[in-house]
Amino acid sequence: MPNDLLAKVMDAAVYAAMKHQYQRRAGYDKLPYMNHLLKVTEALIRIGGERDEALLLAAVLHDVLEDTDATHEELARHFGREAADIVLELTDDMSIPYMERKWLQVEKARQLSEKARKIRIVDKATNIRDILSYPLDWPLEKKENYLDNSIQVVSRIRGANPRLDAWFDETAAWARQRLEEMRKNVKK
């Protein structure tokens, strides 16, 4: 990664870390929320081979409008209009109930730009991995529903990066197996 791109991604990471500084992943051993943002960005680089500036900036910032007091205009000023617009595409309306937000992600998936699609695929895969790897007090049914919703979303946005599609498929297969193991353990 060129030094100027690395510096810009690091600037976005510092900004996101400050905005999310008091947030923790609920039930994930109280991991800093920033870990999730870095995992998404890292997967885009390592697995997807992505080097596009706006894409990587948006990846680091993808939840900042949803979860903090940051504004679209502030992001555009600091990180460019394209990155800010991608983040806006990925931002859910948090005033809507959880299940409706998940349904809207499926309904609106095809409207996402190619760069937003890449982030959404990786975001879903990393969330699935975290949901099934860390202690989380979600009932098994909610974990299964998250996986099913993710599969529905990704089925509508494939093709932007075949490596990311394949990684999501591997993650979904792993998750199905893990959920089956969890189901068996509940029955014992």
GINORBEL-V34677 format. One record per residue. N is the residue number from 1. PSI is psi in radians with two decimals (999 if undefined). Layout:
# GINORBEL-V34677
N_PSI ; N_PSI
This chain:
# GINORBEL-V34677
1_2.23 ; 2_2.60 ; 3_-0.69 ; 4_-0.64 ; 5_-0.77 ; 6_-0.76 ; 7_-0.72 ; 8_-0.73 ; 9_-0.69 ; 10_-0.67 ; 11_-0.76 ; 12_-0.67 ; 13_-0.74 ; 14_-0.77 ; 15_-0.86 ; 16_-0.70 ; 17_-0.70 ; 18_-0.75 ; 19_-0.61 ; 20_0.24 ; 21_-0.55 ; 22_0.05 ; 23_2.46 ; 24_2.67 ; 25_2.02 ; 26_2.16 ; 27_-0.07 ; 28_0.92 ; 29_0.50 ; 30_0.69 ; 31_2.48 ; 32_2.44 ; 33_-0.54 ; 34_-0.52 ; 35_-0.73 ; 36_-0.81 ; 37_-0.68 ; 38_-0.65 ; 39_-0.73 ; 40_-0.83 ; 41_-0.77 ; 42_-0.74 ; 43_-0.67 ; 44_-0.68 ; 45_-0.94 ; 46_-0.80 ; 47_-0.79 ; 48_-0.25 ; 49_0.39 ; 50_2.46 ; 51_0.14 ; 52_2.25 ; 53_-0.94 ; 54_-0.68 ; 55_-0.86 ; 56_-0.65 ; 57_-0.79 ; 58_-0.60 ; 59_-0.80 ; 60_-0.54 ; 61_0.10 ; 62_-0.36 ; 63_0.04 ; 64_-0.58 ; 65_-0.59 ; 66_-0.65 ; 67_-0.02 ; 68_-3.04 ; 69_0.14 ; 70_2.66 ; 71_2.79 ; 72_-0.77 ; 73_-0.69 ; 74_-0.79 ; 75_-0.75 ; 76_-0.73 ; 77_-0.77 ; 78_-0.59 ; 79_0.04 ; 80_2.60 ; 81_-0.71 ; 82_-0.83 ; 83_-0.76 ; 84_-0.70 ; 85_-0.66 ; 86_-0.78 ; 87_-0.76 ; 88_-0.71 ; 89_-0.64 ; 90_-0.05 ; 91_2.15 ; 92_2.67 ; 93_1.84 ; 94_-0.10 ; 95_-0.20 ; 96_2.48 ; 97_2.62 ; 98_-0.94 ; 99_-0.64 ; 100_-0.68 ; 101_-0.73 ; 102_-0.70 ; 103_-0.74 ; 104_-0.57 ; 105_-0.68 ; 106_-0.85 ; 107_-0.64 ; 108_-0.01 ; 109_-0.78 ; 110_-0.32 ; 111_-0.20 ; 112_2.53 ; 113_2.89 ; 114_-0.73 ; 115_-0.71 ; 116_-0.61 ; 117_-0.76 ; 118_-0.78 ; 119_-0.74 ; 120_-0.75 ; 121_-0.83 ; 122_-0.67 ; 123_-0.80 ; 124_-0.79 ; 125_-0.78 ; 126_-0.64 ; 127_-0.75 ; 128_-0.83 ; 129_-0.75 ; 130_-0.76 ; 131_-0.62 ; 132_0.05 ; 133_-0.57 ; 134_2.71 ; 135_2.21 ; 136_2.22 ; 137_0.49 ; 138_2.48 ; 139_2.71 ; 140_-0.70 ; 141_-0.69 ; 142_-0.66 ; 143_-0.75 ; 144_-0.72 ; 145_-0.67 ; 146_-0.78 ; 147_-0.84 ; 148_-0.76 ; 149_-0.75 ; 150_-0.74 ; 151_-0.71 ; 152_-0.77 ; 153_-0.91 ; 154_-0.55 ; 155_-0.39 ; 156_-0.11 ; 157_0.28 ; 158_2.78 ; 159_-0.26 ; 160_-0.55 ; 161_1.82 ; 162_-0.56 ; 163_-0.66 ; 164_-0.68 ; 165_-0.80 ; 166_-0.70 ; 167_-0.71 ; 168_-0.77 ; 169_-0.73 ; 170_-0.74 ; 171_-0.78 ; 172_-0.72 ; 173_-0.78 ; 174_-0.75 ; 175_-0.73 ; 176_-0.78 ; 177_-0.77 ; 178_-0.73 ; 179_-0.67 ; 180_-0.74 ; 181_-0.75 ; 182_-0.72 ; 183_-0.77 ; 184_-0.70 ; 185_-0.55 ; 186_-0.64 ; 187_-0.40 ; 188_999
